[in-house]
Amino acid sequence: MPASPGHDSPLRNRGFIGLLVYRLLAMLSYQIVAVTVGWHIYQITRDALALGLIGLTEVIPYFCFALFAGYAVDHMRRRRLGMYACLGLLLTTLTLAGVASGRIPSFGTLTIYAAIAVNGVVRAFLAPVYTALFARVLPREQYARGAGIGSVVMQTGLVLGPAMGGLLVAWGGNTLAYLVAAGFAAAAAIAIVSLRVTEPPAPPERAPIFKSIGEGLRFVFNNQVVLGAQALDMFSVLFGGAVALLPAFIHDILHYGPEALGVLRAAPAAGAVLVGLWLARHPPKRNAGRLLLYAVAGFGLCIIGFAVSREFWLSVMMLALSGMCDGVSVVLRSTILQLATPDEMRGRVSSINGIFIGSSNELGAFESGLAAKLLGLVPSVIFGGCMTLAVVGVTAWKAPKLRRLDLQDLQ
């Protein structure tokens, strides 16, 4: 069961600390692979559309497995599922290392894309496992602080992972970077299986899988606050994300090497860490819905600023500011979902949230690559930032309950 409310800080909870270690290690592994595989593909193809296809290749299997992963998390041992997911991540990184070293045939880029597809399946399990265990190790009144701390840990992984990936590629090449990522995946598997937490008893009878998934979908689509928060983030990231095009920006616009790519990939997360540290100590309570809308609008403006920048330092600053805005959005959305979701439905709701949020990164990568092919590199990113501003306006209009939300309403 969750820790006693007497603990005034989530950081005094050993179960929560163990869960954060699992999240950080898995994030480091995934982010090192993300930076390395983007550089690897662009080295081979010199094609922005090929970078976009990385996201599409990952999101299709993610879509296919996400709802089933949520069902599994609600009906099976969550730590065991997390361990299997980390072992899957280990398998894909070792495969990519084999391709980079020439020990496994690449067939052009086919083997690389196949490994990325397996990563999509793995990712379908990682977030629901974390979300479901989060509610087991913390009392309800610590969810907002815990979400802030969890965001800091996640964003720390998003800072360190890309920076490490860029440095490892520059220093030792793609193979070394993939092998280090494999080590982090193995460590994450050990962390999750050794986590001290009491899991809920298995239901005496498992509900039919499609009926159970349908219950989760109905819960989300009948809740204006949950649906509005998820849709807002999904469409803003879908149109406003520029991360997939960073290798092309580095190579063609800013004229730097892989070290700078790691810095650009890490900049949004660095901004989000600063915001997360503040929100962990000062969790938002009043005007949460309005603050969420402002944060996403700020994200869109920063993406436009990044697109028009021709100076490396200014590009880093714009991405860091976009990360600060996104950090506010992540903490608010995570807190809303934890407070609004019944415990027995956390896996399914988290998976649906993953389809909205997580997959939007990969669909956004494909959209960015396709738009860059059709409109040009810089105009495509400007267009995406403008679309993000439009999404904020539509959400504020169509989801008034979200716009007026205070977190006390969900306590």
N, C-alpha and C positions, 0 to 999 in steps of 0.2 A: 504493500500500500504506500501512498505518498508519504513523504516525511512529515513529521509533526509541525504544525503551524508555529511552534515555539522557535523554530529556526528562523531568525530574522533575515538571513541572507541565503540565497540558493547556493552560494559558494561554500557554505558549511556542510553541504549535503554530498556525501561521497558518491552516491549513485548518480547524481547530476554531473559531478566532475567526470566520472567514468564515461557517461554518455557524451559529454563534450569532447573527450579525448577521441572516442570513436568517430565523431563527426569531423573533427579536425584532420585526423589521419586520412579518412576517406576523401575529404575535400582536397587535401594536398595531392594525393595520388591522381584524382580526376583532373585537377587543374594543370598539373605538370603535363599530363597526356594531352590536354586541350591545346596548350601552347605549342607543344612539340609537334603534334600531328598537323596543326595548321601550317607551321613552318615547313614540315616535311612535304605536305601536299603541294604547297606553293613552289618549293624547290623543283618539284617534278613537273608541274603543269604551267606555272606562271599565269594562272587563270583565276580571276576573282569568282567566277561562277563555280569553279571547283571547290573554293572555300565555302561557298554557300551550300554545296552538296554535302559537306560534312554534317551540317545541321540536319538536313533532310534525311540523311542516312541514319542518324541516331533517333530522330523523332518518330519515324514510322514504327519501329519495334516498340518504342516507349508507349505510343498510343495503343498498340495491340495488347500490351501486357499490364498497363497501369491499373485498370479497374480490377483485374484478377489479382494483382499484387495487393491491392487494398483489402480485398476479400480474404486473402491468405493471412495478412497481418491481423485481421479481426478474429480469425479462427484458429491460428496456429501459434507456436512459440516464436515470439518476436526476435529474441536474441539469435535463435538458430537461423531464422530467415536473414537477419543482418549478416551473420557469418557467411552464409552461402553467397550473398550478394558481393561481399568483399572478395571472396575467392574467385567469383566471376570477373571482378575487376582485375585481380591478379593475373588471370588467364589472358585477358585481352592485352594487358601491358607487356606480358612476356611474348605474345605473338607479334606485337608491333616492334619489340626489340629484335626479334628474329628477322623480321623484314628489313629493318634498318641495317642490320649487320650482314645481310645477304644470306643468312642461314635458312630463311623461309622465302620461297619465291613470292614476288609481289604481284605478278601478272599485270604490270602497269601500276595502277593504284587499287586494283580490285581487292586484294587481301587487306589493305589498310581500311577500306570502306567496310569490309566484312567485320573486322574487329570493332570498328566504331558502332556497327549495328548491334553487336553483342553488348557493348557498353550501354546502349539504349535500354536493353532488357534489364541490365543490372541496376541502372538508375531508377527504374520503376519501383524497386524495393527499398532503396536506401532512405529516401525521405519519409515514407510512411512508417518504417521501423523507428526512426528517430522521433517522429511526432507522437506515435503511440506510447513509446517509453517515456517521453517527456512528461506526460500526464501521470505516469506511475511513480515518478521519483520526486515530484514537486507537489505541494498543496496548492489549491486553487488560487489563494490570495497571492502566491508568488509567481503566477504565470507571466505577468507583465514584466517583472524584473528578470525572470528566467528567459523570456523572449529576447530582451535586450542583450543579456549576456550571450545567449545562443547566437544572436546576430553578430556580435563581436567576434565570436569564435569562427563562425562561418566566413565572415569577411576577412578575418586574419588568414584563413586558408586561401581566400581569393587574392590576398596580397602576396603571401609567401609562395604559394603554388606557381603563379605565373612568373614571378621574379626568379624563383629557383629554376623553373623550366627554361627561361631564356638564358640564364647563366650556364646551366648544364649543357644546353645545345651549343652555346658559343665556346665553352671550354672543352667539352668532351664529345660533342656530337649527339645525334639523335638517339643512338643506342644507349649511351649512358643515361640520358634523361629518362628513357622508358624503363630502364632497370631500377633507377631510384624510385620511380612511381610504383613499380611492382613491390618494392620493399615497404612503402607506406601502405599499400593495399593489404599486405600480409599482416602488418602491425594492427591495422584497423580490425581485421578478422579476430585477432587475439583479444583486442580491447572489448569488442562487443560480446564475445562469448564468455568473458570473465566478469562482465558487469553484474553487480549485486543489485538486483531488483526483483520484487515479487510480481510475477505476471498474473493476470486474471485467469481464473480457472476456465478450462475449455468448456464451451457450451455442451450440454448433454446431447443435443442433436444439432448438426450443422444445417442451417437454412439452405435451401436450394441456391446455387451460386448466382444465377441470373436474377432471382427474386431478391436476394440480399444486395446485389449491386444496384438493382432498381430502387431499393429503399434509400441507399446513399444518394443516388441521383435526385430523387424526389426531395430529399431533405435540402440539398444545395439549391435546387432550382425554385423551391418554394420559400426560400429565405432571402429577402431582398438585400439585406446587409451582407451576408456571406457571398451571394452571387455577385453583387455590385463590386465588392472589394476584389474578388478574383478576376472578374471581367476587366476592371480598370487596369490592373497590373498586366494581364495577358495582352491586351491590345496595345498598351503603351510600349511594352518590351518588344512585341511583334513588329511594330513600326519604328520604334525609336532606338533599338539596339544597333550599335555600330561595331561591336566587339569582333564579329566574324570578319570584318573588313580591315582590321588593324594590320595584318601582314601586308596588305596592299598599300595602306596609308604609309606605313613605315618605309616600304620599298620605293613607292612611286611618288609620294608627296613630300615626306619628311626626310627621306634619304638617309636612314639609319640602319643598323644591323639588328640581330636577334636580341642583344642585350636591351636595346630600347623597346623592342616588342614586349619583353617581359615587364618593363616599367609601365608602359601604356596599359597592359592587361591588369596590372596591379593597382593602378591609380584609382579606379572606381571603388575598389574594395578598401583602399586606404581611407578614402573619404567616409565610407560607410562605417569603418571601425571607430573613427572619431565620434560620429553621431551615435553609434551603438553604446559607446562608453558613457556618453551623456545620458542617454535614455535609460540605461541600466540603473543609474542613480536617481533619475528624475522621470519615471515612467509616465507617459501621457495619460490623462484621464478625461479632461474636458475637451470638447470640440475635436474629438479624434477623427471624425469623418471629414470635417473641413480641412484639417491638417493633412490628411491623406491626399485629398485632391490638390492642395497647394504643392505638396511634395512631388507628385507626378507631373504637374505642370512645370515645376522647376527642372525636373529631369529632361523634359522635352526641350526647354530653352538651352540647357547645357549641351545637349547633343547638336543643336544647330551651331552653337559657338565652337564646338570641336570641329565641325565640318568646314567652317570658314577659316580656321586657324592654319597658318603656315609656319609657325614657330613651335619647336618641340616642347618648350616649357609651358606655352599657352595651351597646347593640346593636353598635356598632363594635368594642368589646372582645371580645364573644362571637364575632363573625365573624372577627376577627384570630386568636383562639385556635383556632378551627376550621381556619383556614388553616395554622397551625403544625402541627396534627395531620395535616392533609392533605399538607403538605410532606414530612413524614417518610414517609408512605405512598407519595408519588410517587417519591422518591429510591430507596426500597427496591424498589419494584415495577420501576422502570426498570433498576436494576442487575441484578435477578434475570432479567429478560427478556434483557438484553444478554449475560449470562454463560451462560444456558441455551440460547440459540438459535443454530443453525448459520448461518454467513454467507450461504449460498445460499438460506436460507429467511426472512431477516429481513423482507423486504417483506410476505410473507404472514402471518407471525406478528404483525407490527406492525399489520396491518390487522384481524386477528382481535382483537387487544388493543384496537384502536380501536372495534370493535363492542361489546366488553365495557365499555370505559371511556368513550370519547368520546361514544358514542351514549347512554350512561346519563344524561349531563347533559341531553340533549334529551328523552329519555323521562321523566326526572325532572321536567323542566319541565312536561311535559304532565300527569304524575301529580300534581304540586303544584297546578296550576291546577284539575284535576278535583276533587282532594280539598278544595281551598279552596271550590269551588262547593258541594260536598256537606256538608262538615263545618264550614265557616267558616275564615277566614284563619288565625287563631292555632291552633285545634285541629288543623288539618291539618299544620302544621309540628311541633307536639309529637308527633303520631302518627308522622311521618317519623323523628324522632330516636329514638323508642322502637323502631321497626322496625330502625334501624341497629344498635342494641345487640343486638337479637335475631339479626341477620345475623352479627355477630361471634361470638356463642355457637355458632351452627350451624357456622360455618367452622372454629372451633377444634376442634369435635367431629368433623367429617367429613374434615378435612385434617390429620392428625397430622404428616405430613412437613413441611408448611408451618409448623406450630406449633413444630417442633423445629429449624427450618432455621438454620444458620450459613452466611454467604456463602462461607467457605472450602470448603464442600462443593461449590461450583459452579466453583471455580478450576481 
